[in-house]
Amino acid sequence: MIRVNGTEEAYYEGLTVMEYVRAKGYRTNRIAVEKNGEIVPKSAYESTVIKDGDSLEVVSFVGGG
């Protein structure tokens, strides 16, 4: 299990941050991801593997005026 934005979720072995955010429908140019308290650089989404027990925070940016 992993925890995403405070909610426990199942995960798949070897799943990367990029695979996760795409599967959840996030637009990568409009989010920031934190894994276990550390910001994950967008350049590392493809290579950062999510492991059992990890905690993710996914923050979406919303524009407005």
All heavy atoms as a GROMACS GRO file, in nm:
protein
  501
    1MET      N    1   0.084  -0.118   0.000
    1MET     CA    2   0.000   0.000   0.000
    1MET      C    3   0.088   0.125   0.000
    1MET      O    4   0.196   0.124   0.055
    1MET     CB    5  -0.089   0.005   0.125
    1MET     CG    6  -0.191  -0.108   0.138
    1MET     SD    7  -0.316  -0.108   0.011
    1MET     CE    8  -0.424   0.019   0.067
    2ILE      N    9   0.036   0.227  -0.062
    2ILE     CA   10   0.099   0.359  -0.057
    2ILE      C   11  -0.006   0.457  -0.005
    2ILE      O   12  -0.125   0.426  -0.003
    2ILE     CB   13   0.152   0.404  -0.195
    2ILE    CG1   14   0.040   0.413  -0.299
    2ILE    CG2   15   0.264   0.312  -0.241
    2ILE    CD1   16   0.083   0.474  -0.432
    3ARG      N   17   0.038   0.573   0.034
    3ARG     CA   18  -0.054   0.677   0.080
    3ARG      C   19  -0.038   0.795  -0.016
    3ARG      O   20   0.072   0.843  -0.038
    3ARG     CB   21  -0.021   0.719   0.222
    3ARG     CG   22  -0.116   0.821   0.279
    3ARG     CD   23  -0.095   0.841   0.427
    3ARG     NE   24  -0.133   0.726   0.506
    3ARG     CZ   25  -0.256   0.698   0.546
    3ARG    NH1   26  -0.355   0.776   0.512
    3ARG    NH2   27  -0.281   0.592   0.619
    4VAL      N   28  -0.151   0.836  -0.075
    4VAL     CA   29  -0.151   0.948  -0.170
    4VAL      C   30  -0.248   1.053  -0.120
    4VAL      O   31  -0.367   1.024  -0.103
    4VAL     CB   32  -0.190   0.902  -0.312
    4VAL    CG1   33  -0.187   1.019  -0.409
    4VAL    CG2   34  -0.099   0.790  -0.361
    5ASN      N   35  -0.196   1.171  -0.094
    5ASN     CA   36  -0.276   1.282  -0.041
    5ASN      C   37  -0.360   1.236   0.079
    5ASN      O   38  -0.477   1.270   0.092
    5ASN     CB   39  -0.365   1.342  -0.150
    5ASN     CG   40  -0.285   1.408  -0.261
    5ASN    OD1   41  -0.168   1.436  -0.245
    5ASN    ND2   42  -0.348   1.430  -0.373
    6GLY      N   43  -0.298   1.155   0.164
    6GLY     CA   44  -0.362   1.111   0.288
    6GLY      C   45  -0.450   0.988   0.277
    6GLY      O   46  -0.505   0.943   0.377
    7THR      N   47  -0.465   0.932   0.158
    7THR     CA   48  -0.552   0.816   0.137
    7THR      C   49  -0.469   0.695   0.095
    7THR      O   50  -0.385   0.706   0.006
    7THR     CB   51  -0.657   0.846   0.028
    7THR    OG1   52  -0.732   0.962   0.067
    7THR    CG2   53  -0.752   0.729   0.008
    8GLU      N   54  -0.495   0.581   0.159
    8GLU     CA   55  -0.422   0.460   0.121
    8GLU      C   56  -0.472   0.407  -0.012
    8GLU      O   57  -0.592   0.409  -0.040
    8GLU     CB   58  -0.437   0.352   0.228
    8GLU     CG   59  -0.355   0.381   0.350
    8GLU     CD   60  -0.343   0.261   0.443
    8GLU    OE1   61  -0.412   0.160   0.422
    8GLU    OE2   62  -0.265   0.271   0.538
    9GLU      N   63  -0.378   0.364  -0.095
    9GLU     CA   64  -0.409   0.308  -0.227
    9GLU      C   65  -0.320   0.187  -0.251
    9GLU      O   66  -0.208   0.181  -0.203
    9GLU     CB   67  -0.379   0.410  -0.339
    9GLU     CG   68  -0.469   0.529  -0.342
    9GLU     CD   69  -0.447   0.614  -0.466
    9GLU    OE1   70  -0.393   0.563  -0.568
    9GLU    OE2   71  -0.483   0.732  -0.462
   10ALA      N   72  -0.372   0.095  -0.332
   10ALA     CA   73  -0.290  -0.017  -0.378
   10ALA      C   74  -0.193   0.036  -0.484
   10ALA      O   75  -0.216   0.142  -0.544
   10ALA     CB   76  -0.379  -0.126  -0.438
   11TYR      N   77  -0.086  -0.032  -0.506
   11TYR     CA   78   0.009   0.007  -0.610
   11TYR      C   79   0.062  -0.118  -0.676
   11TYR      O   80   0.042  -0.229  -0.628
   11TYR     CB   81   0.123   0.091  -0.551
   11TYR     CG   82   0.233   0.007  -0.491
   11TYR    CD1   83   0.356  -0.004  -0.554
   11TYR    CD2   84   0.214  -0.065  -0.374
   11TYR    CE1   85   0.456  -0.084  -0.502
   11TYR    CE2   86   0.313  -0.144  -0.321
   11TYR     CZ   87   0.434  -0.153  -0.385
   11TYR     OH   88   0.532  -0.232  -0.335
   12TYR      N   89   0.131  -0.099  -0.786
   12TYR     CA   90   0.190  -0.211  -0.860
   12TYR      C   91   0.341  -0.202  -0.851
   12TYR      O   92   0.398  -0.095  -0.868
   12TYR     CB   93   0.145  -0.208  -1.006
   12TYR     CG   94  -0.004  -0.219  -1.020
   12TYR    CD1   95  -0.084  -0.106  -1.036
   12TYR    CD2   96  -0.067  -0.343  -1.013
   12TYR    CE1   97  -0.222  -0.117  -1.046
   12TYR    CE2   98  -0.205  -0.354  -1.022
   12TYR     CZ   99  -0.282  -0.241  -1.038
   12TYR     OH  100  -0.418  -0.252  -1.046
   13GLU      N  101   0.404  -0.314  -0.824
   13GLU     CA  102   0.550  -0.322  -0.814
   13GLU      C  103   0.614  -0.261  -0.939
   13GLU      O  104   0.573  -0.292  -1.050
   13GLU     CB  105   0.593  -0.468  -0.800
   13GLU     CG  106   0.738  -0.488  -0.768
   13GLU     CD  107   0.772  -0.455  -0.624
   13GLU    OE1  108   0.686  -0.473  -0.536
   13GLU    OE2  109   0.884  -0.411  -0.601
   14GLY      N  110   0.710  -0.173  -0.919
   14GLY     CA  111   0.782  -0.113  -1.031
   14GLY      C  112   0.716   0.009  -1.091
   14GLY      O  113   0.768   0.068  -1.186
   15LEU      N  114   0.602   0.053  -1.038
   15LEU     CA  115   0.530   0.169  -1.089
   15LEU      C  116   0.612   0.296  -1.066
   15LEU      O  117   0.663   0.318  -0.956
   15LEU     CB  118   0.395   0.181  -1.015
   15LEU     CG  119   0.299   0.289  -1.061
   15LEU    CD1  120   0.241   0.254  -1.198
   15LEU    CD2  121   0.186   0.304  -0.960
   16THR      N  122   0.626   0.376  -1.170
   16THR     CA  123   0.700   0.502  -1.157
   16THR      C  124   0.602   0.615  -1.126
   16THR      O  125   0.481   0.603  -1.145
   16THR     CB  126   0.778   0.537  -1.284
   16THR    OG1  127   0.685   0.565  -1.389
   16THR    CG2  128   0.875   0.428  -1.324
   17VAL      N  129   0.657   0.725  -1.081
   17VAL     CA  130   0.574   0.844  -1.056
   17VAL      C  131   0.502   0.885  -1.184
   17VAL      O  132   0.382   0.915  -1.182
   17VAL     CB  133   0.660   0.960  -1.000
   17VAL    CG1  134   0.582   1.091  -0.998
   17VAL    CG2  135   0.710   0.926  -0.860
   18MET      N  136   0.571   0.885  -1.297
   18MET     CA  137   0.509   0.923  -1.424
   18MET      C  138   0.393   0.830  -1.458
   18MET      O  139   0.285   0.877  -1.498
   18MET     CB  140   0.611   0.922  -1.538
   18MET     CG  141   0.553   0.966  -1.672
   18MET     SD  142   0.491   1.136  -1.672
   18MET     CE  143   0.644   1.224  -1.702
   19GLU      N  144   0.412   0.701  -1.444
   19GLU     CA  145   0.304   0.606  -1.473
   19GLU      C  146   0.185   0.630  -1.380
   19GLU      O  147   0.070   0.625  -1.424
   19GLU     CB  148   0.355   0.463  -1.458
   19GLU     CG  149   0.453   0.424  -1.566
   19GLU     CD  150   0.528   0.295  -1.536
   19GLU    OE1  151   0.544   0.258  -1.417
   19GLU    OE2  152   0.571   0.230  -1.632
   20TYR      N  153   0.212   0.658  -1.255
   20TYR     CA  154   0.104   0.682  -1.159
   20TYR      C  155   0.024   0.807  -1.197
   20TYR      O  156  -0.099   0.802  -1.205
   20TYR     CB  157   0.157   0.696  -1.016
   20TYR     CG  158   0.047   0.728  -0.920
   20TYR    CD1  159  -0.034   0.628  -0.868
   20TYR    CD2  160   0.018   0.860  -0.884
   20TYR    CE1  161  -0.139   0.657  -0.784
   20TYR    CE2  162  -0.088   0.890  -0.801
   20TYR     CZ  163  -0.166   0.788  -0.752
   20TYR     OH  164  -0.271   0.818  -0.669
   21VAL      N  165   0.093   0.919  -1.218
   21VAL     CA  166   0.019   1.044  -1.244
   21VAL      C  167  -0.057   1.037  -1.376
   21VAL      O  168  -0.168   1.089  -1.386
   21VAL     CB  169   0.108   1.170  -1.235
   21VAL    CG1  170   0.162   1.187  -1.095
   21VAL    CG2  171   0.220   1.171  -1.336
   22ARG      N  172   0.000   0.972  -1.476
   22ARG     CA  173  -0.072   0.955  -1.603
   22ARG      C  174  -0.195   0.867  -1.585
   22ARG      O  175  -0.302   0.897  -1.639
   22ARG     CB  176   0.019   0.898  -1.710
   22ARG     CG  177   0.113   1.000  -1.767
   22ARG     CD  178   0.190   0.945  -1.885
   22ARG     NE  179   0.276   1.047  -1.943
   22ARG     CZ  180   0.386   1.023  -2.008
   22ARG    NH1  181   0.426   0.897  -2.027
   22ARG    NH2  182   0.458   1.120  -2.058
   23ALA      N  183  -0.182   0.758  -1.510
   23ALA     CA  184  -0.295   0.667  -1.486
   23ALA      C  185  -0.408   0.738  -1.412
   23ALA      O  186  -0.525   0.707  -1.433
   23ALA     CB  187  -0.249   0.545  -1.407
   24LYS      N  188  -0.374   0.834  -1.329
   24LYS     CA  189  -0.474   0.908  -1.252
   24LYS      C  190  -0.527   1.030  -1.328
   24LYS      O  191  -0.614   1.100  -1.278
   24LYS     CB  192  -0.416   0.952  -1.118
   24LYS     CG  193  -0.384   0.836  -1.026
   24LYS     CD  194  -0.511   0.760  -0.989
   24LYS     CE  195  -0.483   0.647  -0.894
   24LYS     NZ  196  -0.603   0.581  -0.846
   25GLY      N  197  -0.475   1.054  -1.449
   25GLY     CA  198  -0.526   1.162  -1.532
   25GLY      C  199  -0.471   1.301  -1.502
   25GLY      O  200  -0.526   1.401  -1.548
   26TYR      N  201  -0.363   1.308  -1.426
   26TYR     CA  202  -0.302   1.438  -1.399
   26TYR      C  203  -0.227   1.489  -1.521
   26TYR      O  204  -0.167   1.411  -1.595
   26TYR     CB  205  -0.202   1.428  -1.284
   26TYR     CG  206  -0.262   1.406  -1.148
   26TYR    CD1  207  -0.252   1.282  -1.086
   26TYR    CD2  208  -0.327   1.508  -1.082
   26TYR    CE1  209  -0.306   1.260  -0.960
   26TYR    CE2  210  -0.382   1.488  -0.955
   26TYR     CZ  211  -0.370   1.364  -0.895
   26TYR     OH  212  -0.423   1.343  -0.770
   27ARG      N  213  -0.232   1.618  -1.542
   27ARG     CA  214  -0.152   1.683  -1.647
   27ARG      C  215  -0.019   1.720  -1.583
   27ARG      O  216  -0.014   1.803  -1.492
   27ARG     CB  217  -0.225   1.806  -1.700
   27ARG     CG  218  -0.351   1.770  -1.777
   27ARG     CD  219  -0.432   1.888  -1.820
   27ARG     NE  220  -0.352   1.992  -1.881
   27ARG     CZ  221  -0.397   2.115  -1.903
   27ARG    NH1  222  -0.520   2.149  -1.869
   27ARG    NH2  223  -0.319   2.205  -1.959
   28THR      N  224   0.088   1.659  -1.630
   28THR     CA  225   0.217   1.674  -1.562
   28THR      C  226   0.269   1.817  -1.561
   28THR      O  227   0.349   1.852  -1.474
   28THR     CB  228   0.323   1.580  -1.623
   28THR    OG1  229   0.335   1.608  -1.763
   28THR    CG2  230   0.284   1.434  -1.603
   29ASN      N  231   0.223   1.899  -1.653
   29ASN     CA  232   0.270   2.037  -1.653
   29ASN      C  233   0.196   2.122  -1.550
   29ASN      O  234   0.228   2.239  -1.533
   29ASN     CB  235   0.258   2.099  -1.793
   29ASN     CG  236   0.114   2.108  -1.841
   29ASN    OD1  237   0.028   2.030  -1.799
   29ASN    ND2  238   0.087   2.202  -1.930
   30ARG      N  239   0.096   2.065  -1.482
   30ARG     CA  240   0.016   2.142  -1.386
   30ARG      C  241   0.018   2.083  -1.246
   30ARG      O  242  -0.070   2.110  -1.166
   30ARG     CB  243  -0.127   2.154  -1.437
   30ARG     CG  244  -0.130   2.224  -1.573
   30ARG     CD  245  -0.264   2.267  -1.620
   30ARG     NE  246  -0.342   2.348  -1.531
   30ARG     CZ  247  -0.338   2.481  -1.522
   30ARG    NH1  248  -0.255   2.548  -1.598
   30ARG    NH2  249  -0.416   2.545  -1.441
   31ILE      N  250   0.118   1.999  -1.216
   31ILE     CA  251   0.126   1.938  -1.084
   31ILE      C  252   0.268   1.943  -1.028
   31ILE      O  253   0.365   1.966  -1.102
   31ILE     CB  254   0.081   1.789  -1.085
   31ILE    CG1  255   0.173   1.705  -1.173
   31ILE    CG2  256  -0.065   1.776  -1.123
   31ILE    CD1  257   0.152   1.555  -1.158
   32ALA      N  258   0.276   1.922  -0.899
   32ALA     CA  259   0.403   1.898  -0.830
   32ALA      C  260   0.383   1.770  -0.748
   32ALA      O  261   0.273   1.746  -0.697
   32ALA     CB  262   0.440   2.014  -0.740
   33VAL      N  263   0.486   1.689  -0.738
   33VAL     CA  264   0.477   1.564  -0.664
   33VAL      C  265   0.585   1.562  -0.556
   33VAL      O  266   0.702   1.593  -0.582
   33VAL     CB  267   0.495   1.441  -0.757
   33VAL    CG1  268   0.491   1.311  -0.677
   33VAL    CG2  269   0.388   1.440  -0.865
   34GLU      N  270   0.542   1.525  -0.437
   34GLU     CA  271   0.633   1.506  -0.326
   34GLU      C  272   0.627   1.359  -0.287
   34GLU      O  273   0.518   1.302  -0.276
   34GLU     CB  274   0.586   1.593  -0.209
   34GLU     CG  275   0.673   1.587  -0.088
   34GLU     CD  276   0.619   1.673   0.024
   34GLU    OE1  277   0.642   1.794   0.022
   34GLU    OE2  278   0.550   1.617   0.112
   35LYS      N  279   0.743   1.298  -0.270
   35LYS     CA  280   0.751   1.156  -0.230
   35LYS      C  281   0.829   1.148  -0.100
   35LYS      O  282   0.945   1.190  -0.094
   35LYS     CB  283   0.821   1.074  -0.339
   35LYS     CG  284   0.836   0.927  -0.304
   35LYS     CD  285   0.907   0.853  -0.418
   35LYS     CE  286   0.933   0.711  -0.376
   35LYS     NZ  287   1.070   0.672  -0.397
   36ASN      N  288   0.762   1.099   0.003
   36ASN     CA  289   0.825   1.085   0.135
   36ASN      C  290   0.889   1.215   0.183
   36ASN      O  291   1.000   1.216   0.236
   36ASN     CB  292   0.926   0.971   0.135
   36ASN     CG  293   0.862   0.838   0.101
   36ASN    OD1  294   0.747   0.814   0.133
   36ASN    ND2  295   0.935   0.753   0.033
   37GLY      N  296   0.819   1.327   0.160
   37GLY     CA  297   0.865   1.456   0.209
   37GLY      C  298   0.964   1.529   0.121
   37GLY      O  299   1.010   1.637   0.156
   38GLU      N  300   0.999   1.472   0.005
   38GLU     CA  301   1.095   1.533  -0.087
   38GLU      C  302   1.027   1.562  -0.220
   38GLU      O  303   0.960   1.474  -0.275
   38GLU     CB  304   1.214   1.440  -0.112
   38GLU     CG  305   1.288   1.398   0.012
   38GLU     CD  306   1.399   1.493   0.048
   38GLU    OE1  307   1.450   1.562  -0.042
   38GLU    OE2  308   1.433   1.499   0.168
   39ILE      N  309   1.046   1.682  -0.273
   39ILE     CA  310   0.992   1.716  -0.405
   39ILE      C  311   1.061   1.629  -0.510
   39ILE      O  312   1.183   1.615  -0.509
   39ILE     CB  313   1.015   1.865  -0.439
   39ILE    CG1  314   0.940   1.954  -0.340
   39ILE    CG2  315   0.976   1.897  -0.583
   39ILE    CD1  316   0.790   1.950  -0.353
   40VAL      N  317   0.982   1.571  -0.599
   40VAL     CA  318   1.037   1.492  -0.710
   40VAL      C  319   1.047   1.586  -0.831
   40VAL      O  320   0.945   1.636  -0.878
   40VAL     CB  321   0.946   1.372  -0.745
   40VAL    CG1  322   1.003   1.294  -0.863
   40VAL    CG2  323   0.926   1.282  -0.624
   41PRO      N  324   1.168   1.610  -0.881
   41PRO     CA  325   1.180   1.695  -1.001
   41PRO      C  326   1.109   1.629  -1.119
   41PRO      O  327   1.110   1.507  -1.132
   41PRO     CB  328   1.332   1.699  -1.027
   41PRO     CG  329   1.396   1.654  -0.901
   41PRO     CD  330   1.297   1.564  -0.833
   42LYS      N  331   1.045   1.710  -1.201
   42LYS     CA  332   0.973   1.655  -1.318
   42LYS      C  333   1.065   1.568  -1.403
   42LYS      O  334   1.022   1.468  -1.458
   42LYS     CB  335   0.912   1.767  -1.401
   42LYS     CG  336   0.793   1.832  -1.333
   42LYS     CD  337   0.721   1.924  -1.426
   42LYS     CE  338   0.616   2.006  -1.357
   42LYS     NZ  339   0.522   1.939  -1.276
   43SER      N  340   1.191   1.605  -1.411
   43SER     CA  341   1.286   1.527  -1.491
   43SER      C  342   1.310   1.387  -1.434
   43SER      O  343   1.363   1.301  -1.502
   43SER     CB  344   1.420   1.602  -1.501
   43SER     OG  345   1.476   1.619  -1.371
   44ALA      N  346   1.268   1.365  -1.309
   44ALA     CA  347   1.289   1.235  -1.246
   44ALA      C  348   1.161   1.152  -1.236
   44ALA      O  349   1.164   1.041  -1.183
   44ALA     CB  350   1.347   1.254  -1.105
   45TYR      N  351   1.047   1.201  -1.287
   45TYR     CA  352   0.921   1.126  -1.279
   45TYR      C  353   0.933   0.988  -1.343
   45TYR      O  354   0.881   0.891  -1.291
   45TYR     CB  355   0.807   1.202  -1.348
   45TYR     CG  356   0.748   1.319  -1.271
   45TYR    CD1  357   0.808   1.371  -1.157
   45TYR    CD2  358   0.633   1.380  -1.315
   45TYR    CE1  359   0.753   1.478  -1.090
   45TYR    CE2  360   0.576   1.487  -1.249
   45TYR     CZ  361   0.637   1.536  -1.136
   45TYR     OH  362   0.582   1.642  -1.070
   46GLU      N  363   1.001   0.980  -1.457
   46GLU     CA  364   1.014   0.852  -1.531
   46GLU      C  365   1.101   0.751  -1.456
   46GLU      O  366   1.082   0.631  -1.472
   46GLU     CB  367   1.072   0.874  -1.670
   46GLU     CG  368   0.981   0.949  -1.765
   46GLU     CD  369   0.878   0.860  -1.834
   46GLU    OE1  370   0.878   0.738  -1.812
   46GLU    OE2  371   0.797   0.916  -1.909
   47SER      N  372   1.196   0.799  -1.378
   47SER     CA  373   1.291   0.708  -1.314
   47SER      C  374   1.265   0.686  -1.165
   47SER      O  375   1.329   0.601  -1.103
   47SER     CB  376   1.434   0.760  -1.332
   47SER     OG  377   1.448   0.888  -1.273
   48THR      N  378   1.171   0.760  -1.108
   48THR     CA  379   1.142   0.747  -0.965
   48THR      C  380   1.036   0.638  -0.945
   48THR      O  381   0.922   0.653  -0.987
   48THR     CB  382   1.093   0.881  -0.906
   48THR    OG1  383   1.194   0.980  -0.928
   48THR    CG2  384   1.065   0.868  -0.758
   49VAL      N  385   1.077   0.530  -0.882
   49VAL     CA  386   0.989   0.415  -0.860
   49VAL      C  387   0.919   0.430  -0.724
   49VAL      O  388   0.981   0.464  -0.624
   49VAL     CB  389   1.070   0.283  -0.864
   49VAL    CG1  390   0.982   0.163  -0.834
   49VAL    CG2  391   1.137   0.268  -1.001
   50ILE      N  392   0.790   0.403  -0.725
   50ILE     CA  393   0.710   0.406  -0.603
   50ILE      C  394   0.721   0.268  -0.537
   50ILE      O  395   0.704   0.166  -0.603
   50ILE     CB  396   0.564   0.439  -0.635
   50ILE    CG1  397   0.556   0.576  -0.702
   50ILE    CG2  398   0.479   0.434  -0.509
   50ILE    CD1  399   0.419   0.608  -0.761
   51LYS      N  400   0.747   0.270  -0.406
   51LYS     CA  401   0.765   0.144  -0.333
   51LYS      C  402   0.658   0.132  -0.224
   51LYS      O  403   0.600   0.230  -0.180
   51LYS     CB  404   0.903   0.140  -0.271
   51LYS     CG  405   1.014   0.142  -0.374
   51LYS     CD  406   1.149   0.132  -0.308
   51LYS     CE  407   1.257   0.123  -0.411
   51LYS     NZ  408   1.327   0.245  -0.436
   52ASP      N  409   0.636   0.009  -0.182
   52ASP     CA  410   0.541  -0.018  -0.074
   52ASP      C  411   0.573   0.069   0.046
   52ASP      O  412   0.688   0.080   0.087
   52ASP     CB  413   0.549  -0.166  -0.036
   52ASP     CG  414   0.441  -0.208   0.060
   52ASP    OD1  415   0.330  -0.150   0.056
   52ASP    OD2  416   0.465  -0.300   0.140
   53GLY      N  417   0.471   0.135   0.100
   53GLY     CA  418   0.488   0.220   0.217
   53GLY      C  419   0.520   0.365   0.187
   53GLY      O  420   0.523   0.447   0.278
   54ASP      N  421   0.544   0.398   0.059
   54ASP     CA  422   0.574   0.536   0.023
   54ASP      C  423   0.452   0.625   0.045
   54ASP      O  424   0.338   0.581   0.040
   54ASP     CB  425   0.617   0.548  -0.124
   54ASP     CG  426   0.762   0.509  -0.146
   54ASP    OD1  427   0.838   0.497  -0.049
   54ASP    OD2  428   0.799   0.491  -0.264
   55SER      N  429   0.481   0.752   0.066
   55SER     CA  430   0.377   0.853   0.081
   55SER      C  431   0.397   0.958  -0.028
   55SER      O  432   0.507   1.013  -0.042
   55SER     CB  433   0.387   0.918   0.219
   55SER     OG  434   0.291   1.019   0.233
   56LEU      N  435   0.291   0.983  -0.105
   56LEU     CA  436   0.296   1.084  -0.211
   56LEU      C  437   0.198   1.195  -0.181
   56LEU      O  438   0.090   1.171  -0.127
   56LEU     CB  439   0.258   1.024  -0.346
   56LEU     CG  440   0.341   0.912  -0.404
   56LEU    CD1  441   0.280   0.866  -0.536
   56LEU    CD2  442   0.484   0.953  -0.424
   57GLU      N  443   0.237   1.316  -0.217
   57GLU     CA  444   0.146   1.429  -0.219
   57GLU      C  445   0.149   1.482  -0.362
   57GLU      O  446   0.256   1.508  -0.417
   57GLU     CB  447   0.190   1.539  -0.123
   57GLU     CG  448   0.180   1.502   0.024
   57GLU     CD  449   0.038   1.485   0.073
   57GLU    OE1  450  -0.052   1.559   0.025
   57GLU    OE2  451   0.015   1.400   0.160
   58VAL      N  452   0.033   1.491  -0.423
   58VAL     CA  453   0.022   1.542  -0.559
   58VAL      C  454  -0.059   1.672  -0.551
   58VAL      O  455  -0.174   1.671  -0.506
   58VAL     CB  456  -0.048   1.442  -0.654
   58VAL    CG1  457  -0.054   1.498  -0.795
   58VAL    CG2  458   0.025   1.308  -0.653
   59VAL      N  459   0.005   1.781  -0.590
   59VAL     CA  460  -0.057   1.913  -0.580
   59VAL      C  461  -0.083   1.964  -0.722
   59VAL      O  462   0.009   1.968  -0.803
   59VAL     CB  463   0.033   2.011  -0.504
   59VAL    CG1  464  -0.031   2.149  -0.496
   59VAL    CG2  465   0.064   1.957  -0.365
   60SER      N  466  -0.207   2.000  -0.749
   60SER     CA  467  -0.244   2.057  -0.880
   60SER      C  468  -0.244   2.209  -0.870
   60SER      O  469  -0.292   2.266  -0.773
   60SER     CB  470  -0.384   2.011  -0.921
   60SER     OG  471  -0.386   1.873  -0.938
   61PHE      N  472  -0.192   2.272  -0.975
   61PHE     CA  473  -0.194   2.418  -0.984
   61PHE      C  474  -0.317   2.461  -1.063
   61PHE      O  475  -0.345   2.407  -1.168
   61PHE     CB  476  -0.068   2.468  -1.055
   61PHE     CG  477   0.059   2.429  -0.980
   61PHE    CD1  478   0.141   2.331  -1.031
   61PHE    CD2  479   0.093   2.488  -0.860
   61PHE    CE1  480   0.256   2.293  -0.965
   61PHE    CE2  481   0.207   2.450  -0.794
   61PHE     CZ  482   0.290   2.353  -0.846
   62VAL      N  483  -0.388   2.557  -1.009
   62VAL     CA  484  -0.508   2.606  -1.074
   62VAL      C  485  -0.490   2.755  -1.099
   62VAL      O  486  -0.456   2.831  -1.008
   62VAL     CB  487  -0.632   2.582  -0.984
   62VAL    CG1  488  -0.757   2.636  -1.050
   62VAL    CG2  489  -0.646   2.434  -0.952
   63GLY      N  490  -0.511   2.795  -1.224
   63GLY     CA  491  -0.500   2.937  -1.257
   63GLY      C  492  -0.633   3.006  -1.238
   63GLY      O  493  -0.738   2.944  -1.232
   64GLY      N  494  -0.630   3.132  -1.225
   64GLY     CA  495  -0.753   3.207  -1.209
   64GLY      C  496  -0.724   3.356  -1.213
   64GLY      O  497  -0.611   3.398  -1.223
   65GLY      N  498  -0.828   3.431  -1.199
   65GLY     CA  499  -0.804   3.574  -1.206
   65GLY      C  500  -0.896   3.654  -1.126
   65GLY      O  501  -0.952   3.645  -1.031
   0.00000   0.00000   0.00000
